[in-house]
Amino acid sequence: MVVAKSNRRKRQDRVKAVAKRAEQARRHAKAEREQQTAERFRRLLDPLSSPADVAEILAAELPDSLAAGAMMQIRLSSGVPGEEIAQTARLMLAAAVEPPQIGTLAVAAWAAHVTGDEDAERGYASELLSRADAADDPELRLEVIRAASVRGHPGEACELIEPYLRERPDDELGAGIYAEALAKAHAEAEPGERERAALTRYGDRSGLEALRAAIDAFLARTQWGAITRNWADAEQSRLAAAYWQAAERDQFDALAVEVAVTYPVAGASGSPAAGEAASDDGPVNDTPLRAFAADPATPGELAARASEWDQHAQFGIWQVEEPKAAPGVWCTELVSGLRRYTQFPAPALAGAAPWSVWLGPLVPTDGIWRSTGNGIWLSPLEGDAAAEYAEQAVWHMLEALSGVPSDQLPEPGEIRFGQAEPYCVRWETGEEPEPEFGESVGPVIARLATVLVSRVWWKRSVTVALTNTDGEPMVLIDATVTVSGDATERLSARSDFGEEEGGLDGQLVWWGDQDPGPSDEPLVMHFHQDDPPTCWTQPGTRSA
Amino acid sequence: MILGRVTPGGDRVRVQVNSHRRLRKLLRILADIGAEPEVAEQAQSEPSLDFAWGSVPDGGSPPREWERAWLEQSVAVLDFRTPRHAAASAAEGNTAEALQLEGLLRQLEYQAGLATARGERPIDTEWLRTELGLTGPLGERLP
């Protein structure tokens, strides 16, 4: 039976058909636009495209983007003559409705650069910076500065970015651009005057040294000196061992003082004087650093530097891929994933090998991150173990702060030298740092620093025997055993033997029935000495 | 939990374990199933903490001897796999193995750096990386 469509149904079908045709047309138009855009970018990258073509495409596709300037860099590197770049800029400027857009200015800056007109180049860059400021777009400002560095003016880029970093030492984009510019200046065979000046400013530790000297003088004339000394001495008494050399005692002391200057330790030391000092100065000035910054006798410049230290200093377990000053080194904090481009005092880097791990504080001074020089180098293996231990401590602290009853908190574990997960590769796996977690890491590592140092030295000093999970002395045995009959088939029939996923062809794995716990690690280590006491005291928290 | 590995090979099997007691226990199992086991050859090493990834290079050995041996030896922290085996497994997408192996290579690079600074012959880590096909940045090698 054939049922005729109703008029209503016919209308609905017509509407649907129209909508479908419109959708198809939209898709077709979109695909065409995408194809045209792809073709335009192909022509932009084609060194044979004419300046007129390039100018037209840039005006259409990248009118308000610094990427237009980057296109000039790419064209230059693919062999396009400088004169064609200049011609492109002339055409874009001529066609521009006043004032020229960002893309045109970026191209003009490159053209001025290749024709050697530095005044014009600086003028265009300056105009771009003004646009970024007018739009309150710090990211654009930073990219304009980066472009100046890429065009061969790293010294100028440093001058422009240093004031920004003084205000925002934690800004990773800014720090990255600064690092690129410094490295470029450092690599120049004959750096220009501005590059030399930038490198000198970067390497100049006098600001930090002046601050340090003033803090030392402040400690000597106030009761903060005794508080700091008592805490450092108490830490050394608690953790020092007979095998420590004089140099190690000095290193330990310097690091302990760094902790006591930066974080509240009065309560931890148990010193009555400590309590007095904290209450006399009120809760805000609960560290020597804060008290120093607030002291009316402290010159403004030093007070500002002390506040910068107080607000931004980062204790950490910092891995350095290539510990050669060029002129700074990138440090990755293994627990938090923070990255800092850091200037180390030359003696601190001497003898450090690739992938060494620095346990100590990094401090910004006038926006430049510097190592104070007080800390110790760990091997990657030691760094992994220290980072794992510190991360557990951070979680412990966060759980305690979130109200988990103390009897439900996990007991502190051991520092698992040789067993810890490879933290040294963690931040290259795509895992993103969590800023909030990162904020907790510095104070915890500061509080653990003395313990970690003492454990590392202890581990280096003692004979360590490896044992397997049955507690038997670890001996790696690789034996060839003659057998009769089809031993493999008979072993396979047993429940404690089986083929391993991903194992060698035909290889059987012999399984044990013990619960391995959260890790399937077959190794455990037994240290032939009583462990030093483990200390997971809650670190002093900062009051903003 | 893995107690050991047995690799068949006709009238011989290769046995890899990490203690004498486990070797004895495994031989007992083989005897119980009627395989009449006899140890024909046996190599053993006692790993120290800092060299849980392999034996210490000997300064007097010919160049690359240590490196060649290391590639084929069972390494404790690789769960007694050889670096070559771990690299193959990493290439097939085993991220955990890739990270462990990279961690080991970095430790070796660190050791090599210290040796160079002391004026000693370092481990040729560049050669090891080439042999294992692990020369690019780690991020680009992970699945």
HADDOCK unambig.tbl for C-alpha pairs under 7 A between the chains (distance, minus, plus):
assign (segid A and resid 351 and name CA) (segid B and resid 117 and name CA) 6.62 0.50 0.50
assign (segid A and resid 353 and name CA) (segid B and resid 110 and name CA) 5.27 0.50 0.50
assign (segid A and resid 353 and name CA) (segid B and resid 113 and name CA) 4.74 0.50 0.50
assign (segid A and resid 353 and name CA) (segid B and resid 114 and name CA) 5.70 0.50 0.50
assign (segid A and resid 354 and name CA) (segid B and resid 109 and name CA) 6.44 0.50 0.50
assign (segid A and resid 354 and name CA) (segid B and resid 110 and name CA) 5.05 0.50 0.50
assign (segid A and resid 354 and name CA) (segid B and resid 113 and name CA) 6.22 0.50 0.50
assign (segid A and resid 355 and name CA) (segid B and resid 106 and name CA) 6.47 0.50 0.50
assign (segid A and resid 355 and name CA) (segid B and resid 110 and name CA) 5.87 0.50 0.50
assign (segid A and resid 356 and name CA) (segid B and resid 110 and name CA) 6.72 0.50 0.50
assign (segid A and resid 380 and name CA) (segid B and resid 107 and name CA) 5.70 0.50 0.50
assign (segid A and resid 381 and name CA) (segid B and resid 107 and name CA) 6.62 0.50 0.50
assign (segid A and resid 418 and name CA) (segid B and resid 49 and name CA) 6.44 0.50 0.50
assign (segid A and resid 422 and name CA) (segid B and resid 99 and name CA) 6.79 0.50 0.50
assign (segid A and resid 422 and name CA) (segid B and resid 100 and name CA) 6.24 0.50 0.50
assign (segid A and resid 422 and name CA) (segid B and resid 103 and name CA) 5.60 0.50 0.50
assign (segid A and resid 424 and name CA) (segid B and resid 103 and name CA) 6.53 0.50 0.50
assign (segid A and resid 425 and name CA) (segid B and resid 99 and name CA) 6.55 0.50 0.50
assign (segid A and resid 425 and name CA) (segid B and resid 103 and name CA) 6.52 0.50 0.50
assign (segid A and resid 428 and name CA) (segid B and resid 138 and name CA) 6.72 0.50 0.50
assign (segid A and resid 428 and name CA) (segid B and resid 139 and name CA) 5.51 0.50 0.50
assign (segid A and resid 429 and name CA) (segid B and resid 139 and name CA) 5.93 0.50 0.50
assign (segid A and resid 464 and name CA) (segid B and resid 49 and name CA) 6.37 0.50 0.50
assign (segid A and resid 465 and name CA) (segid B and resid 48 and name CA) 6.90 0.50 0.50
assign (segid A and resid 466 and name CA) (segid B and resid 48 and name CA) 6.96 0.50 0.50
assign (segid A and resid 466 and name CA) (segid B and resid 49 and name CA) 6.85 0.50 0.50
assign (segid A and resid 472 and name CA) (segid B and resid 19 and name CA) 6.49 0.50 0.50
assign (segid A and resid 473 and name CA) (segid B and resid 19 and name CA) 6.44 0.50 0.50
assign (segid A and resid 474 and name CA) (segid B and resid 18 and name CA) 5.61 0.50 0.50
assign (segid A and resid 474 and name CA) (segid B and resid 19 and name CA) 5.46 0.50 0.50
assign (segid A and resid 474 and name CA) (segid B and resid 46 and name CA) 6.42 0.50 0.50
assign (segid A and resid 475 and name CA) (segid B and resid 18 and name CA) 5.02 0.50 0.50
assign (segid A and resid 475 and name CA) (segid B and resid 19 and name CA) 4.89 0.50 0.50
assign (segid A and resid 475 and name CA) (segid B and resid 44 and name CA) 6.42 0.50 0.50
assign (segid A and resid 475 and name CA) (segid B and resid 45 and name CA) 5.72 0.50 0.50
assign (segid A and resid 475 and name CA) (segid B and resid 46 and name CA) 4.76 0.50 0.50
assign (segid A and resid 475 and name CA) (segid B and resid 47 and name CA) 6.95 0.50 0.50
assign (segid A and resid 476 and name CA) (segid B and resid 17 and name CA) 6.26 0.50 0.50
assign (segid A and resid 476 and name CA) (segid B and resid 18 and name CA) 4.49 0.50 0.50
assign (segid A and resid 476 and name CA) (segid B and resid 19 and name CA) 6.56 0.50 0.50
assign (segid A and resid 476 and name CA) (segid B and resid 44 and name CA) 5.28 0.50 0.50
assign (segid A and resid 476 and name CA) (segid B and resid 45 and name CA) 5.20 0.50 0.50
assign (segid A and resid 476 and name CA) (segid B and resid 46 and name CA) 6.19 0.50 0.50
assign (segid A and resid 477 and name CA) (segid B and resid 16 and name CA) 5.66 0.50 0.50
assign (segid A and resid 477 and name CA) (segid B and resid 17 and name CA) 5.40 0.50 0.50
assign (segid A and resid 477 and name CA) (segid B and resid 18 and name CA) 5.77 0.50 0.50
assign (segid A and resid 477 and name CA) (segid B and resid 19 and name CA) 6.89 0.50 0.50
assign (segid A and resid 477 and name CA) (segid B and resid 42 and name CA) 6.87 0.50 0.50
assign (segid A and resid 477 and name CA) (segid B and resid 43 and name CA) 5.80 0.50 0.50
assign (segid A and resid 477 and name CA) (segid B and resid 44 and name CA) 4.42 0.50 0.50
assign (segid A and resid 477 and name CA) (segid B and resid 45 and name CA) 6.83 0.50 0.50
assign (segid A and resid 478 and name CA) (segid B and resid 15 and name CA) 5.81 0.50 0.50
assign (segid A and resid 478 and name CA) (segid B and resid 16 and name CA) 4.67 0.50 0.50
assign (segid A and resid 478 and name CA) (segid B and resid 17 and name CA) 6.84 0.50 0.50
assign (segid A and resid 478 and name CA) (segid B and resid 42 and name CA) 5.82 0.50 0.50
assign (segid A and resid 478 and name CA) (segid B and resid 43 and name CA) 5.20 0.50 0.50
assign (segid A and resid 478 and name CA) (segid B and resid 44 and name CA) 6.21 0.50 0.50
assign (segid A and resid 479 and name CA) (segid B and resid 14 and name CA) 5.75 0.50 0.50
assign (segid A and resid 479 and name CA) (segid B and resid 15 and name CA) 5.11 0.50 0.50
assign (segid A and resid 479 and name CA) (segid B and resid 16 and name CA) 6.47 0.50 0.50
assign (segid A and resid 479 and name CA) (segid B and resid 39 and name CA) 6.78 0.50 0.50
assign (segid A and resid 479 and name CA) (segid B and resid 41 and name CA) 5.51 0.50 0.50
assign (segid A and resid 479 and name CA) (segid B and resid 42 and name CA) 4.14 0.50 0.50
assign (segid A and resid 479 and name CA) (segid B and resid 43 and name CA) 6.15 0.50 0.50
assign (segid A and resid 480 and name CA) (segid B and resid 12 and name CA) 6.55 0.50 0.50
assign (segid A and resid 480 and name CA) (segid B and resid 13 and name CA) 5.82 0.50 0.50
assign (segid A and resid 480 and name CA) (segid B and resid 14 and name CA) 4.62 0.50 0.50
assign (segid A and resid 480 and name CA) (segid B and resid 15 and name CA) 6.19 0.50 0.50
assign (segid A and resid 480 and name CA) (segid B and resid 39 and name CA) 5.99 0.50 0.50
assign (segid A and resid 480 and name CA) (segid B and resid 40 and name CA) 5.50 0.50 0.50
assign (segid A and resid 480 and name CA) (segid B and resid 41 and name CA) 5.04 0.50 0.50
assign (segid A and resid 480 and name CA) (segid B and resid 42 and name CA) 6.29 0.50 0.50
assign (segid A and resid 481 and name CA) (segid B and resid 12 and name CA) 5.42 0.50 0.50
assign (segid A and resid 481 and name CA) (segid B and resid 13 and name CA) 5.31 0.50 0.50
assign (segid A and resid 481 and name CA) (segid B and resid 14 and name CA) 6.26 0.50 0.50
assign (segid A and resid 481 and name CA) (segid B and resid 37 and name CA) 6.06 0.50 0.50
assign (segid A and resid 481 and name CA) (segid B and resid 38 and name CA) 5.35 0.50 0.50
assign (segid A and resid 481 and name CA) (segid B and resid 39 and name CA) 4.34 0.50 0.50
assign (segid A and resid 481 and name CA) (segid B and resid 40 and name CA) 5.39 0.50 0.50
assign (segid A and resid 482 and name CA) (segid B and resid 11 and name CA) 5.79 0.50 0.50
assign (segid A and resid 482 and name CA) (segid B and resid 12 and name CA) 4.24 0.50 0.50
assign (segid A and resid 482 and name CA) (segid B and resid 13 and name CA) 6.42 0.50 0.50
assign (segid A and resid 482 and name CA) (segid B and resid 37 and name CA) 5.52 0.50 0.50
assign (segid A and resid 482 and name CA) (segid B and resid 38 and name CA) 5.19 0.50 0.50
assign (segid A and resid 482 and name CA) (segid B and resid 39 and name CA) 6.35 0.50 0.50
assign (segid A and resid 482 and name CA) (segid B and resid 40 and name CA) 6.37 0.50 0.50
assign (segid A and resid 483 and name CA) (segid B and resid 11 and name CA) 5.32 0.50 0.50
assign (segid A and resid 483 and name CA) (segid B and resid 12 and name CA) 5.50 0.50 0.50
assign (segid A and resid 483 and name CA) (segid B and resid 35 and name CA) 5.02 0.50 0.50
assign (segid A and resid 483 and name CA) (segid B and resid 36 and name CA) 5.64 0.50 0.50
assign (segid A and resid 483 and name CA) (segid B and resid 37 and name CA) 4.78 0.50 0.50
assign (segid A and resid 483 and name CA) (segid B and resid 38 and name CA) 6.82 0.50 0.50
assign (segid A and resid 484 and name CA) (segid B and resid 11 and name CA) 6.10 0.50 0.50
assign (segid A and resid 484 and name CA) (segid B and resid 35 and name CA) 4.75 0.50 0.50
assign (segid A and resid 484 and name CA) (segid B and resid 36 and name CA) 5.95 0.50 0.50
assign (segid A and resid 485 and name CA) (segid B and resid 35 and name CA) 6.18 0.50 0.50
assign (segid A and resid 487 and name CA) (segid B and resid 35 and name CA) 5.63 0.50 0.50
assign (segid A and resid 488 and name CA) (segid B and resid 8 and name CA) 6.26 0.50 0.50
assign (segid A and resid 490 and name CA) (segid B and resid 33 and name CA) 6.71 0.50 0.50
assign (segid A and resid 502 and name CA) (segid B and resid 89 and name CA) 6.90 0.50 0.50
assign (segid A and resid 506 and name CA) (segid B and resid 7 and name CA) 6.61 0.50 0.50
assign (segid A and resid 506 and name CA) (segid B and resid 8 and name CA) 6.64 0.50 0.50
assign (segid A and resid 507 and name CA) (segid B and resid 5 and name CA) 6.96 0.50 0.50
assign (segid A and resid 507 and name CA) (segid B and resid 6 and name CA) 5.78 0.50 0.50
assign (segid A and resid 507 and name CA) (segid B and resid 7 and name CA) 4.40 0.50 0.50
assign (segid A and resid 507 and name CA) (segid B and resid 8 and name CA) 6.50 0.50 0.50
assign (segid A and resid 508 and name CA) (segid B and resid 5 and name CA) 5.70 0.50 0.50
assign (segid A and resid 508 and name CA) (segid B and resid 6 and name CA) 5.02 0.50 0.50
assign (segid A and resid 508 and name CA) (segid B and resid 7 and name CA) 6.16 0.50 0.50
assign (segid A and resid 509 and name CA) (segid B and resid 2 and name CA) 6.72 0.50 0.50
assign (segid A and resid 509 and name CA) (segid B and resid 4 and name CA) 6.07 0.50 0.50
assign (segid A and resid 509 and name CA) (segid B and resid 5 and name CA) 4.58 0.50 0.50
assign (segid A and resid 509 and name CA) (segid B and resid 6 and name CA) 6.29 0.50 0.50
assign (segid A and resid 510 and name CA) (segid B and resid 2 and name CA) 5.89 0.50 0.50
assign (segid A and resid 510 and name CA) (segid B and resid 3 and name CA) 5.39 0.50 0.50
assign (segid A and resid 510 and name CA) (segid B and resid 4 and name CA) 5.07 0.50 0.50
assign (segid A and resid 510 and name CA) (segid B and resid 5 and name CA) 5.71 0.50 0.50
assign (segid A and resid 511 and name CA) (segid B and resid 1 and name CA) 5.59 0.50 0.50
assign (segid A and resid 511 and name CA) (segid B and resid 2 and name CA) 4.70 0.50 0.50
assign (segid A and resid 511 and name CA) (segid B and resid 3 and name CA) 5.53 0.50 0.50
assign (segid A and resid 512 and name CA) (segid B and resid 1 and name CA) 5.13 0.50 0.50
assign (segid A and resid 512 and name CA) (segid B and resid 2 and name CA) 5.91 0.50 0.50
assign (segid A and resid 512 and name CA) (segid B and resid 3 and name CA) 5.71 0.50 0.50
assign (segid A and resid 513 and name CA) (segid B and resid 1 and name CA) 6.80 0.50 0.50
assign (segid A and resid 514 and name CA) (segid B and resid 1 and name CA) 6.55 0.50 0.50
assign (segid A and resid 516 and name CA) (segid B and resid 1 and name CA) 5.94 0.50 0.50
assign (segid A and resid 520 and name CA) (segid B and resid 1 and name CA) 6.30 0.50 0.50
assign (segid A and resid 522 and name CA) (segid B and resid 79 and name CA) 6.97 0.50 0.50
